[in-house]
Amino acid sequence: MSGIQYVTKETLEQMKAELQHMKGVERPAASRAIAEAREKGDLKENAEYDAAKEAQGMLEAKIAALEGQVATARIVDESSIDTSKVSVLTKVKVTNLNTKKQVTYQIVSEKEADLKAGKISYTSPIGKGLLGKQIGDVAEVTAPAGVIKFKVEDISI
């Protein structure tokens, strides 16, 4: 993860709490599991030990990834958002010009994206296509199904 990730203050707090839990609770538990497996005898033929070591390795990889995300996270303040164009944390009402259906999306970070809740990542094809657009603009988004045209109807917070 090399790029900056824009998140709300609440999401950053959740990420930090999850990281604390991993370091303070899950890491010591993984160490105890390895110690218990080590006491059971020969390490060459000890599947429990191998599994515990693998679980610890996966946990350490998750911790490193989350630390990277927290380090590159930038808080976006809702009061400073410009609603004249689509940006991170804005809600965008769009009309799909192919199907004439209207949908409202909120542009969020990858960590917060949830399509069922109407939140799409600014790194997704639709999110990238909508960023910077103003009311009345048409965004052409290249999707696996082909090019989809969205007309921006409204931008809000």
C-alpha angles and dihedrals in degrees: 000000000000103000130082114263117211114215140160120256090252092055092049090051090050090050091050092048091050090049091050090050092051093049098040103037113014098041094054090045090053090050091051091050090053092048092050092048091047090056090059095076141253110037094204093068100027109115092179090058092048091050092048091050091049092049090050091051092052091048091051090050090052090048092050092048093049091047088054091050092049091048093053096039118117121193116233113210111217092212092062097051117121109222094191088088137022113272140149113309095015121125112229125198108205136177118219100226091203096056100018089230120143120222133175118217131182113215109226141155123283090256092057099040115127116159093195089059091046094252117133128182120250086229094057118099092253093043092050091047094051099044112109095012121132132213109292095022120125117224118204110209122191108218131169088262092054136267115338121195119212123188114209107232102170141359122203142148 
